[in-house]
């Protein structure tokens, strides 16, 4: 991709830059841009001042170029293909009630919003090709709406065009150095981008090295997540994973619910989870001890009552049986140990014997070669 065919998009809104095809203008070229610049300089526009704003801006899309006959039902039906629509507001004229041709659609999740942002752009709704963009009114710094001379809309070829948005991005700047006979030389040797003037006006200069193709979709802004939100998200994912693994075991679910209820603030920090796990381990060990004690008492209760002499004889018999079992176990272990030791000794002896035989054979071969050499030398 050549730089002359590359484009870039505005991260922050500036009225004078939005009125330029390559983002390098320093003077307003029409009255609307001048009005938007004055409004931006005097901070006369409050993006959060609209009382009709509802929902989360990170889940909301701006839909424009709608048909005058489109209604809330038809638009909801068309946008529900990409996800669950939570809120929908079709902007209408305050007096006549007619549609103004644009709407705001809020989805349940950010994933559904991004899917609609990518797939619904340039789709057909009531035989009209719509455009879809993120909610720049609340998410783009320095935003000035179209009614005050800003925005990114406009279809007039004679003027009033705005650049830098999704539908009409900035082009890579190509500025000739001087006019006349030295134009070509200055085209290759110099650049007349007014960086100093752009810096004085607070206009961001054209980027270096992050140009995109016209067919690539610019990514909408993401919500800045704090450390607490990240910890809650990771903990929620781990809990969901454990729930999916142990869904078929009701006993584990009961223990997990009891452990979660014992921990007052389970989502606060790792220390609380460690304390709950330790409490669960102590409780399980206590339950095991109680179970063993209960089984022993049941066994004693099931045995018929007998005299002290019978108890002593039964105790002596049990002790002798335990000693006999321990003796048998020790004898079996000693036999296994001696057997393994004998096998190791046999392997060592066989290894030594084979190495000794190899050494003797090599020594005999060496003596025979030496004898053959001596006899051949004597004959010669």
Backbone torsions as a table, in degrees:
resi	resn	phi	psi	omega
1	UNK	NA	120.5	178.4
2	UNK	-77.2	152.7	-178.0
3	UNK	-65.5	-27.3	179.3
4	UNK	-68.7	-20.6	179.0
5	UNK	-100.1	-0.7	-176.8
6	UNK	-84.6	159.4	179.1
7	UNK	-134.4	166.5	172.9
8	UNK	-147.5	161.7	-173.1
9	UNK	-119.5	155.3	-177.5
10	UNK	-81.8	132.3	173.4
11	UNK	-88.9	-36.5	175.1
12	UNK	-124.0	153.7	-174.7
13	UNK	-97.5	130.3	171.8
14	UNK	-134.3	125.2	-173.4
15	UNK	-59.0	-40.7	-177.9
16	UNK	-69.3	-40.5	177.8
17	UNK	-66.6	-37.8	179.5
18	UNK	-66.3	-23.1	177.7
19	UNK	-84.8	1.7	-178.0
20	UNK	-108.7	144.6	-177.9
21	UNK	-73.9	-25.1	179.2
22	UNK	-122.8	8.9	176.2
23	UNK	73.7	23.5	-176.8
24	UNK	-117.5	6.7	178.6
25	UNK	-72.1	146.5	176.9
26	UNK	-119.1	-4.1	179.4
27	UNK	-129.7	142.3	177.4
28	UNK	-68.7	133.8	-175.9
29	UNK	-97.6	-6.1	174.5
30	UNK	-148.0	171.2	-174.4
31	UNK	-69.0	-31.7	-179.4
32	UNK	-66.9	-42.5	177.0
33	UNK	-63.6	-38.0	178.9
34	UNK	-64.9	-41.2	177.7
35	UNK	-64.2	-42.3	179.1
36	UNK	-65.1	-36.9	179.5
37	UNK	-66.4	-42.6	177.2
38	UNK	-63.2	-40.6	179.3
39	UNK	-65.3	-38.5	178.5
40	UNK	-70.8	-38.9	-178.8
41	UNK	-68.5	-36.5	-179.4
42	UNK	-89.1	-1.2	179.6
43	UNK	54.4	49.3	-178.7
44	UNK	-87.0	-12.5	-176.3
45	UNK	-108.2	128.6	177.0
46	UNK	-108.9	111.0	-176.4
47	UNK	-66.0	-22.9	-179.9
48	UNK	-98.5	12.8	-177.2
49	UNK	-85.1	-5.1	-179.8
50	UNK	-77.1	119.1	-178.4
51	UNK	-71.5	-13.4	-179.2
52	UNK	-88.4	0.4	179.0
53	UNK	-70.4	127.1	178.5
54	UNK	-136.4	158.0	173.0
55	UNK	83.3	179.8	-179.4
56	UNK	-87.3	123.9	-178.7
57	UNK	-65.8	-24.4	179.5
58	UNK	-75.9	-12.1	176.7
59	UNK	-108.9	8.4	-172.0
60	UNK	-110.8	142.0	177.2
61	UNK	-117.7	149.5	174.5
62	UNK	-101.4	122.7	-178.5
63	UNK	-116.8	124.7	-175.4
64	UNK	-130.8	174.3	-177.6
65	UNK	61.8	41.8	178.1
66	UNK	-81.5	159.7	176.6
67	UNK	-71.4	144.8	175.7
68	UNK	-62.0	-20.1	-180.0
69	UNK	-92.4	-2.4	-179.2
70	UNK	-72.2	139.5	179.1
71	UNK	-117.6	176.8	179.2
72	UNK	-63.0	-36.2	-177.7
73	UNK	-69.3	-44.6	-179.9
74	UNK	-66.9	-38.6	179.1
75	UNK	-68.8	-39.3	177.6
76	UNK	-64.2	-41.0	178.9
77	UNK	-64.2	-37.3	-179.9
78	UNK	-72.8	-38.4	-177.3
79	UNK	-84.7	-12.3	177.4
80	UNK	-75.7	-6.7	176.0
81	UNK	-67.0	-23.2	-172.9
82	UNK	-104.9	-6.3	179.7
83	UNK	164.2	-179.0	-179.3
84	UNK	-82.5	117.9	-179.3
85	UNK	-82.9	123.3	-179.7
86	UNK	-90.8	-49.8	179.1
87	UNK	-136.0	150.0	177.7
88	UNK	-144.7	130.5	179.7
89	UNK	-131.8	109.3	175.2
90	UNK	-88.7	118.7	-175.7
91	UNK	-75.5	127.2	-178.2
92	UNK	-122.7	161.5	178.0
93	UNK	-67.6	137.1	-173.7
94	UNK	-68.9	-22.1	-177.6
95	UNK	-102.3	-54.6	-174.5
96	UNK	-84.6	-23.7	-177.0
97	UNK	79.7	7.5	179.0
98	UNK	-76.8	154.6	-179.2
99	UNK	-69.0	137.6	177.6
100	UNK	-87.9	-2.6	175.1
101	UNK	92.3	8.0	176.4
102	UNK	-146.5	161.0	-175.0
103	UNK	-151.8	167.9	176.7
104	UNK	-123.2	126.3	-176.0
105	UNK	-120.4	123.1	178.1
106	UNK	-107.2	133.5	179.4
107	UNK	-103.5	167.6	-178.5
108	UNK	-70.3	-40.0	-176.6
109	UNK	-129.6	163.8	178.8
110	UNK	-70.7	-31.6	178.6
111	UNK	-63.5	-41.7	178.6
112	UNK	-67.4	-36.9	177.9
113	UNK	-63.4	-42.9	-178.9
114	UNK	-68.7	-33.1	176.3
115	UNK	-65.1	-45.3	177.6
116	UNK	-65.8	-35.5	178.5
117	UNK	-61.5	-34.1	-177.0
118	UNK	-87.4	-37.6	-170.2
119	UNK	-99.3	-26.7	-176.4
120	UNK	-84.3	-10.9	-179.0
121	UNK	-66.1	129.5	-178.8
122	UNK	65.8	25.0	172.8
123	UNK	-87.2	169.8	-176.1
124	UNK	-102.7	128.7	173.9
125	UNK	-130.9	114.3	-176.3
126	UNK	56.5	43.4	177.6
127	UNK	64.4	20.9	175.4
128	UNK	-118.8	136.0	178.2
129	UNK	-83.9	116.2	-174.7
130	UNK	-96.5	161.7	171.6
131	UNK	-119.0	146.2	-175.9
132	UNK	-126.3	133.5	178.9
133	UNK	-143.9	164.9	177.1
134	UNK	-77.5	172.6	-174.0
135	UNK	-78.3	83.8	-176.7
136	UNK	-68.8	-25.6	-179.0
137	UNK	-57.6	-36.8	-177.7
138	UNK	-106.0	-17.8	-173.2
139	UNK	-110.2	-16.6	-177.9
140	UNK	-99.0	120.8	179.6
141	UNK	-64.0	137.8	177.8
142	UNK	76.2	17.0	-174.1
143	UNK	-67.0	135.0	174.3
144	UNK	-124.2	125.1	-176.0
145	UNK	-72.7	170.4	-176.4
146	UNK	-67.4	-33.4	-178.5
147	UNK	-66.5	-16.3	176.1
148	UNK	-105.9	10.9	177.2
149	UNK	101.0	-1.4	-179.0
150	UNK	-100.3	-135.1	178.8
151	UNK	77.2	-180.0	178.1
152	UNK	-120.2	8.0	-176.9
153	UNK	-86.2	-168.4	178.2
154	UNK	116.2	134.6	178.9
155	UNK	-124.0	0.0	-176.7
156	UNK	-75.0	126.2	178.9
157	UNK	-76.6	-21.8	-178.4
158	UNK	-78.5	-18.3	-178.3
159	UNK	165.0	-167.3	179.8
160	UNK	62.2	21.3	178.5
161	UNK	-86.9	150.5	177.4
162	UNK	-128.2	141.2	-175.1
163	UNK	-124.7	163.4	177.6
164	UNK	106.6	-8.9	179.9
165	UNK	-91.5	-171.1	-177.2
166	UNK	-69.9	-36.0	-176.7
167	UNK	-80.6	-32.0	-178.3
168	UNK	-138.0	84.4	-177.3
169	UNK	-76.1	170.5	174.4
170	UNK	-71.4	149.4	172.4
171	UNK	-95.4	158.2	175.8
172	UNK	-65.1	129.9	-173.8
173	UNK	-70.6	130.5	172.4
174	UNK	-127.8	108.2	-175.2
175	UNK	-123.2	126.6	177.0
176	UNK	-74.9	148.8	-176.5
177	UNK	-69.4	-60.3	178.7
178	UNK	-136.1	168.9	179.7
179	UNK	-97.3	167.5	176.5
180	UNK	92.6	-142.7	-174.1
181	UNK	-70.7	-25.9	-175.9
182	UNK	-95.2	17.1	-176.0
183	UNK	-66.4	-45.5	-178.5
184	UNK	-66.5	-38.6	179.1
185	UNK	-64.2	-44.2	-179.9
186	UNK	-69.8	-26.0	177.2
187	UNK	-63.4	-37.1	-178.5
188	UNK	-90.5	-22.6	-171.9
189	UNK	-107.8	-29.0	-173.4
190	UNK	-126.9	166.2	175.2
191	UNK	-134.9	132.7	-176.8
192	UNK	-108.9	29.8	175.2
193	UNK	-69.3	122.1	-174.4
194	UNK	-79.7	76.9	-177.7
195	UNK	-62.6	-39.6	-179.0
196	UNK	-64.6	-44.0	179.4
197	UNK	-66.6	-37.7	177.6
198	UNK	-63.9	-39.5	179.5
199	UNK	-67.3	-38.0	179.2
200	UNK	-65.4	-37.8	-178.3
201	UNK	-83.8	-6.2	-177.7
202	UNK	77.1	22.4	179.8
203	UNK	-92.2	127.8	178.3
204	UNK	-66.4	133.1	-179.3
205	UNK	-71.9	165.9	177.2
206	UNK	-59.3	142.0	-177.0
207	UNK	-71.8	161.7	178.2
208	UNK	-121.0	108.4	172.3
209	UNK	92.7	6.8	177.5
210	UNK	-125.1	37.7	177.7
211	UNK	-78.0	153.1	-177.9
212	UNK	-123.3	166.3	172.8
213	UNK	-80.1	155.5	-178.8
214	UNK	-66.6	-21.4	-177.1
215	UNK	-92.7	1.0	176.7
216	UNK	-90.3	142.9	-179.8
217	UNK	-88.4	125.0	174.8
218	UNK	-68.8	143.3	-176.3
219	UNK	-83.7	133.1	176.1
220	UNK	-70.6	159.6	-177.4
221	UNK	-67.8	150.3	178.1
222	UNK	-105.4	155.8	177.7
223	UNK	-72.0	135.1	177.1
224	UNK	-79.2	115.4	-175.7
225	UNK	-93.4	135.8	176.6
226	UNK	-82.4	173.0	-179.9
227	UNK	-65.8	-34.7	178.9
228	UNK	-65.7	-41.3	178.5
229	UNK	-65.2	-38.5	178.7
230	UNK	-65.5	-41.9	178.2
231	UNK	-64.2	-41.3	178.6
232	UNK	-65.7	-38.5	179.1
233	UNK	-65.3	-45.0	178.8
234	UNK	-65.0	-39.6	179.7
235	UNK	-67.7	-38.0	178.8
236	UNK	-66.3	-39.9	177.8
237	UNK	-65.3	-39.9	178.4
238	UNK	-65.6	-39.7	178.0
239	UNK	-64.8	-40.7	177.8
240	UNK	-64.5	-38.6	178.6
241	UNK	-64.2	-43.4	178.1
242	UNK	-65.2	-37.9	179.3
243	UNK	-65.5	-37.3	178.5
244	UNK	-70.1	-33.1	-179.1
245	UNK	-72.1	-44.7	-173.5
246	UNK	-103.0	29.1	-177.9
247	UNK	-69.7	-29.8	-176.0
248	UNK	-86.1	-2.6	-177.9
249	UNK	-112.4	101.7	-177.0
250	UNK	-69.0	-28.6	-179.9
251	UNK	-65.3	-42.2	177.7
252	UNK	-65.2	-36.6	178.2
253	UNK	-64.5	-39.1	177.8
254	UNK	-65.0	-42.8	178.6
255	UNK	-63.9	-39.7	-179.4
256	UNK	-67.3	-38.4	177.9
257	UNK	-66.8	-40.1	178.8
258	UNK	-66.0	-39.9	178.5
259	UNK	-66.1	-37.8	178.7
260	UNK	-68.4	-35.1	178.7
261	UNK	-72.4	-33.1	177.6
262	UNK	-68.7	-31.5	178.6
263	UNK	-86.1	111.2	-173.3
264	UNK	-64.8	-40.2	-177.1
265	UNK	-126.2	75.5	-171.2
266	UNK	-68.5	-28.1	-175.4
267	UNK	-94.8	4.4	-173.0
268	UNK	-76.1	-53.3	-175.6
269	UNK	-155.8	174.2	179.6
270	UNK	-71.7	-24.9	-178.7
271	UNK	-64.2	-40.9	-179.7
272	UNK	-64.9	-38.9	178.3
273	UNK	-66.3	-37.5	177.2
274	UNK	-65.0	-41.0	179.3
275	UNK	-64.5	-40.7	179.3
276	UNK	-65.9	-39.0	178.2
277	UNK	-65.0	-41.4	177.5
278	UNK	-64.0	-40.0	177.8
279	UNK	-64.4	-37.5	178.0
280	UNK	-66.5	-40.6	179.2
281	UNK	-65.1	-42.6	178.9
282	UNK	-64.6	-38.7	179.4
283	UNK	-65.9	-41.1	179.4
284	UNK	-66.0	-38.8	177.3
285	UNK	-65.4	-39.0	177.6
286	UNK	-64.4	-38.8	176.9
287	UNK	-64.7	-39.7	178.5
288	UNK	-63.5	-43.6	178.3
289	UNK	-61.8	-43.4	178.3
290	UNK	-63.3	-38.0	179.2
291	UNK	-65.1	-44.0	178.6
292	UNK	-64.1	-40.5	179.1
293	UNK	-65.1	-38.9	179.4
294	UNK	-66.5	-40.7	178.8
295	UNK	-64.4	-40.7	179.2
296	UNK	-64.7	-41.0	178.5
297	UNK	-66.1	-38.2	176.7
298	UNK	-64.0	-39.4	179.3
299	UNK	-64.7	-42.7	178.2
300	UNK	-65.4	-36.7	179.1
301	UNK	-69.0	-33.0	179.6
302	UNK	-71.5	-24.3	179.1
303	UNK	-75.4	132.2	-179.6
304	UNK	-67.4	148.6	-179.1
305	UNK	-68.1	138.9	-178.4
306	UNK	-137.4	176.4	-178.4
307	UNK	-76.7	166.7	177.6
308	UNK	-61.6	-33.3	179.9
309	UNK	-65.2	-44.8	177.9
310	UNK	-62.0	-38.2	177.3
311	UNK	-62.0	-42.3	179.3
312	UNK	-64.1	-43.0	179.8
313	UNK	-63.8	-42.1	178.7
314	UNK	-65.3	-38.1	177.6
315	UNK	-65.3	-41.1	179.1
316	UNK	-65.4	-38.2	-179.8
317	UNK	-66.2	-43.8	178.3
318	UNK	-62.0	-41.3	178.8
319	UNK	-63.7	-40.5	178.1
320	UNK	-65.1	-40.0	178.0
321	UNK	-63.4	-41.5	178.3
322	UNK	-63.2	-41.7	178.3
323	UNK	-63.7	-41.5	179.2
324	UNK	-63.5	-42.3	178.5
325	UNK	-64.5	-41.3	178.8
326	UNK	-65.3	-37.2	178.7
327	UNK	-65.8	-43.7	178.0
328	UNK	-61.7	-42.3	179.9
329	UNK	-62.7	-44.5	179.8
330	UNK	-64.5	-39.4	179.5
331	UNK	-65.5	-40.9	178.3
332	UNK	-63.6	-41.5	179.1
333	UNK	-64.6	-41.3	178.4
334	UNK	-64.6	-40.9	178.2
335	UNK	-62.3	-43.1	177.6
336	UNK	-62.9	-37.9	179.0
337	UNK	-65.1	-45.6	179.6
338	UNK	-65.1	-36.5	179.9
339	UNK	-65.5	-44.8	178.2
340	UNK	-64.9	-37.2	179.1
341	UNK	-64.9	-41.3	178.7
342	UNK	-63.9	-40.6	179.2
343	UNK	-63.8	-39.3	178.5
344	UNK	-64.8	-42.9	179.2
345	UNK	-63.0	-41.7	178.9
346	UNK	-62.7	-41.7	177.9
347	UNK	-62.7	-42.2	178.9
348	UNK	-63.5	-41.4	-179.9
349	UNK	-65.2	-44.0	179.9
350	UNK	-63.0	-38.0	177.9
351	UNK	-65.2	-43.5	179.0
352	UNK	-64.7	-40.8	-178.8
353	UNK	-64.9	-43.3	180.0
354	UNK	-65.3	-39.9	178.1
355	UNK	-65.8	-38.3	178.9
356	UNK	-66.0	-40.6	178.2
357	UNK	-64.8	-40.2	178.0
358	UNK	-62.9	-41.7	179.7
359	UNK	-63.6	-41.1	179.8
360	UNK	-65.4	-42.3	180.0
361	UNK	-64.6	-41.6	178.0
362	UNK	-64.7	-36.2	178.7
363	UNK	-66.7	-41.0	177.9
364	UNK	-64.5	-43.2	179.1
365	UNK	-60.5	-40.5	179.9
366	UNK	-64.2	-40.9	178.8
367	UNK	-66.1	-40.2	-179.5
368	UNK	-65.7	-40.8	177.5
369	UNK	-62.9	-41.8	179.6
370	UNK	-63.4	-38.7	179.4
371	UNK	-66.7	-42.2	179.7
372	UNK	-63.1	-40.1	178.5
373	UNK	-63.4	-41.7	-178.4
374	UNK	-66.0	-41.6	180.0
375	UNK	-66.5	-40.3	178.7
376	UNK	-65.1	-34.8	179.4
377	UNK	-69.4	-37.0	178.5
378	UNK	-66.5	-41.0	179.5
379	UNK	-62.9	-39.6	-179.7
380	UNK	-71.1	NA	NA
